[in-house]
Amino acid sequence: MRQGREDGPVGPGCGRGNRAPCPSHPGSSSDGVRAAHERLRQLAGTLERQFLGKDEIIRLLMIAVVAGEHCVLLGPRAPPRAR
């Protein structure tokens, strides 16, 4: 066995080591993937209701979060708030 970066020893098959079996192989369970997908859809729906007209930005931010990447938002400044 070879050493994984974070997971310790990594066994044969899919390169996934001691984590859940790969969904593309027979006999594996994809319930965790479905649950994560549903939670992300719920989160996106909640954010879209809070930030009207920002659906594309929310979708792109969600992709960045899932991919573990950084995201920079550029645009006009928000108007100052009235006191």
C-alpha positions as CSV (number, residue, x, y, z in Angstrom):
1,M,0.0,0.0,0.0
2,R,1.1,3.6,-0.6
3,Q,0.6,6.5,1.8
4,G,-2.2,8.9,1.0
5,R,-1.8,12.6,1.7
6,E,-4.6,12.9,4.2
7,D,-6.3,9.5,4.5
8,G,-3.3,7.4,5.5
9,P,-2.8,4.1,3.6
10,V,-4.5,3.9,0.3
11,G,-5.6,0.5,-0.9
12,P,-6.3,-0.7,-4.4
13,G,-9.3,0.3,-6.6
14,C,-10.5,3.7,-7.6
15,G,-7.7,5.4,-5.7
16,R,-10.2,6.2,-3.0
17,G,-8.6,4.2,-0.2
18,N,-10.7,3.5,2.9
19,R,-13.4,6.0,1.9
20,A,-16.8,4.9,0.5
21,P,-16.8,2.7,-2.6
22,C,-16.8,4.4,-6.0
23,P,-20.4,5.0,-7.3
24,S,-19.5,3.8,-10.8
25,H,-18.7,0.2,-9.5
26,P,-21.4,-2.5,-8.9
27,G,-22.4,-3.0,-5.3
28,S,-21.5,0.6,-4.2
29,S,-23.9,2.9,-2.5
30,S,-24.5,6.4,-3.8
31,D,-26.8,7.5,-0.9
32,G,-24.2,9.9,0.4
33,V,-23.8,11.5,-3.0
34,R,-27.6,11.9,-3.3
35,A,-27.9,13.4,0.2
36,A,-25.0,15.8,-0.5
37,H,-26.6,16.8,-3.8
38,E,-30.0,17.4,-2.2
39,R,-28.4,19.6,0.6
40,L,-26.5,21.7,-2.0
41,R,-29.8,22.2,-3.9
42,Q,-31.5,23.3,-0.7
43,L,-28.7,25.7,0.1
44,A,-28.7,27.1,-3.4
45,G,-32.5,27.6,-3.2
46,T,-32.3,29.4,0.1
47,L,-29.5,31.7,-1.2
48,E,-31.5,32.4,-4.4
49,R,-34.5,33.5,-2.3
50,Q,-32.4,35.8,-0.2
51,F,-30.4,37.3,-3.1
52,L,-32.9,37.9,-5.9
53,G,-31.4,38.1,-9.4
54,K,-28.1,36.5,-8.4
55,D,-28.8,32.9,-9.5
56,E,-25.7,32.7,-11.8
57,I,-23.4,34.1,-9.1
58,I,-24.8,31.7,-6.5
59,R,-24.4,28.8,-8.9
60,L,-20.7,29.7,-9.6
61,L,-20.0,30.2,-5.9
62,M,-21.4,26.8,-5.1
63,I,-19.2,25.2,-7.8
64,A,-16.2,27.0,-6.3
65,V,-17.1,25.7,-2.8
66,V,-17.5,22.1,-3.9
67,A,-14.3,22.2,-5.9
68,G,-12.4,23.8,-2.9
69,E,-11.3,26.7,-5.0
70,H,-11.2,30.5,-4.4
71,C,-13.6,32.9,-5.9
72,V,-13.4,36.6,-6.4
73,L,-16.5,38.7,-7.0
74,L,-16.0,41.9,-9.0
75,G,-18.6,44.6,-9.6
76,P,-19.9,48.0,-8.6
77,R,-19.9,49.0,-5.0
78,A,-23.1,48.8,-3.1
79,P,-24.8,52.1,-2.3
80,P,-24.2,53.5,1.2
81,R,-27.0,52.7,3.7
82,A,-29.2,55.5,5.0
83,R,-29.0,56.0,8.8
